[in-house]
Amino acid sequence: MNRRILRKQSNSLNFIRILAASQVMFGHLVEHLELPIKENIFRASSFLRGVPIFFAISGFLIWFSIESSKSYSHYITKRFLRIYPELWAAVMIELLFLMIFYHGWDIKSLILFGFGQGTIFQFWTPEALRGYGVGTPNGALWTIGVMIQFYIMAWIFYKIMKNRKMITWMIGLIISFMVSCVFNSITHEFIRIEVIGKLYDQTLIRYFWIFYIGMFIAEFQEFLLPICRKYWWMSLLLSYTFFWSKIDILSGYYLFWSLFLIIGVIGFAYRFPQLNVPLDISYGLFLYHMTVVNVFVNFRWGVNGNMLCSSF
């Protein structure tokens, strides 16, 4: 089947992205607002981990975006317009909420924080703003910095790996995961300096293997997509088995749980295109949910203010 026709065939990837964003939002709501959710229900919802799904689908779709781009500047412009205008609007609202609902802010902290949130330093929060909400006004945005690193790297990776043999890709996947594990051990177990470990946690190195899975499926879509589509249920079952048993390898996220989850949800999206949602609101859910949660936490509306989001 023609590559262009195959990649444009109907799917419900927007539905999957909304589901992934909802899982992240639900987890934060339960944790920070102390919602009365039974432990087994909360654990079951954790199975569909939102971040690895987002990363993998980004890898899958970026392959086609690069393929259809006329030049690197055209590609980067598309990525910029996809991320930053809506992000800047969210940051402005976030700063407005801080000024209205929090009295510990100062101009310098707001300016520095706004700059970080609107560029690639979303993981950083000035000490002056630590007293607001959960301690990070929008710590959920840490993934944007990782995404930007990936977008820059993806163009180079595409030029290197396009039309390579499958065995080369398989070796590359193993290497990318091993590199993630090695750097994780070096920063967290040998160096053991907290700030270095936290900085490493914000780098593409730790999560590249997740994006890689999505790009792998995209590159060999003629062969892999029909398999994913046919055996999506088996992939999800295997993923849940690793999730339930906790027998897995961790580096950023769990390897086998994430691998089969990604295969399963992409296969599901192409198996059930009728579930497609024309308007993808997943980015909006991702950007704004912690802004709202922090307002609730700030007024102590049934919360304890414990910190959950990955950030400084």
Secondary structure, 3 states (H helix, E strand, C coil): CCHHHHHHCCCCHHHHHHHHHHHHHHHHHHHHHCCCCCHHHHHHHHCCCHHHHHHHHHHHHHHHHHHHCCCHHHHHHHHHHHHHHHHHHHHHHHHHHHHHHCCCCCHHHHHHHHHHHCCCCCCCCCHHHCCCCCCCCCHHHHHHHHHHHHHHHHHHHHHHHCCCCHHHHHHHHHHHHHHHHHHHHHHHHHHCCHHHHHHHCCCHHHHHHHHHHHHHHHHCHHHHHHHHHHCHHHHHHHHHHHHHHCCCCECCCEHHHHHHHHHHHHHHHHHCHHHCCCCCCHHHHHHHHHHHHHHHHHCCCCCCCCCCCCCC
